[in-house]
Amino acid sequence: MPGLRRPRAVLVSTGLGLIAATTAVALAACSIGGPGRVATIGEVDLDTPLPVPPLAESTVEPDGTRVFSLEPQAGTTEFAPGVASETWGFDGAYLGPTLVAGRGERVRVDVGNRLEVPTTVHWHGMHLPAEMDGGPHQMIAPGDTWSPEWTVDQRAATLWYHPHPHGETEEHVARGLAGLFLVRDDAEGALPLPREYGVDDLPVIVQDAAFTDEGRRETPPQGFAGRLGDELVVNGVRGAYAEVADELVRLRLLNASTARSYAFGWDDGSPIDLIATDGGLLPASVALERVLLSPGERAEVVVRMAPGERRTLQSVMTPAAAGLQPVVAGMNGATDEFDVLELRAADVLDPSPELPERLVELPPIDTDIAVTRTFDLNGFQINGEQMRSDRIDETVTVGTAERWIVSNPSGMPHSFHVHDVQFRVASVDGAPPPPELAGWKDTVYVGPETEYELILRFDDFADPDTPYMYHCHLLWHEDQGMMGQFAVVEPGQRATMTEETNDHDHH
């Protein structure tokens, strides 16, 4: 098993802007200077077969409900042969199985907590009632079982699940609690796309980590973005490769890191073909140089292989891609380069059809807007507030569409995730979004001095007693209180959880 132990880089600021340099000094003084630049391209032997998370078993009850079970539990994982690291997983020592359900199916997941601490399971990207969402209000005590149940009612997409305990989310996810939840529907099923799970349709769960010289996992250094490891773990292993036997291969990329953003592309510089984002398929494939994913975001890409070909998926981040000043970028992973996964094509490949020119038709972005809200991301606060579990920050009326203006006036990186709904990006800094942001999203990277106009529609699941969350998905930021709560209510109804509400430029 390859190991990579690189010295922590020391950053020297020369010729940089005074503000960025001052910020870097301040961060270093606070011990959140980050690991410095990391470059593993060509330094790691990609010689470990890519494991594929198993498909979760399920049963179907007489009323048609599909029932899954998950057990968060502690264990050990050997990231290097013979060297055990303490980890957490669902139904095993690390990560979790892949759940699959079709649109229109009723599902229940029996979550039995076998950890010694409380945790939650949040269904990231799923449209479902607030009391089933798995946020910090749905804690599961050790030994208890929580059984959320809902009807899947959204487009085919690559979703995921992970813990969401307030103040401890970064630690729980970093220990290994994460898994995929795939939604199928007829529209996606009718397209000539790779979809044989684990064969030509590969889950690719990307995390960063730090290891000792012996190969035992250790706590990574802290940047402003959060903990940043100097190696990658893909589907739970270091130095991964996958053998493929089909011309066309689909990769379902999940950034399951807690702080690090990635810019995925191919080692030979050929375009990477993006077909889907968080909430499902794009109208058409988009050829990009790199696919940028912040923590929590997903992307589906396809690649056409030639017989005997080897091709390596890499992440090459730059300050320009992240929108960061160089010194800040260097402390927060935005100058780092990684080999991620090697694809090895067989000498004879099964033929695959060409991608259709059009994938799906998306409805026009809502223009009948009931409310406009503003969300300023700065430091560890949203609109100058930190999370309070007894406060509803925003109250939304069911059956309406809203415009959320999300801006980052600072020089530091942030992201923005909204529970329950998939939104559309109407503009970025006042301009139409690029093609890769034309589809459904639930998480966006919000770089410095950037403003996103998001359109969200809240069609159902009114519940004045139970809130959903919105927050920065850099999980250390979330844990520091960079999160708010919104309740969906019937017309004229108030959220009953609290009498305190905030108005943030609503009109």
Order of alpha helices (4+ residues) and beta strands (2+ residues): alpha-beta-beta-beta-beta-beta-beta-beta-beta-beta-beta-beta-alpha-beta-alpha-beta-beta-beta-beta-beta-beta-beta-beta-beta-beta-beta-beta-beta-alpha-alpha-beta-beta-beta-beta-beta-beta-beta-beta-beta-beta-beta-alpha-beta
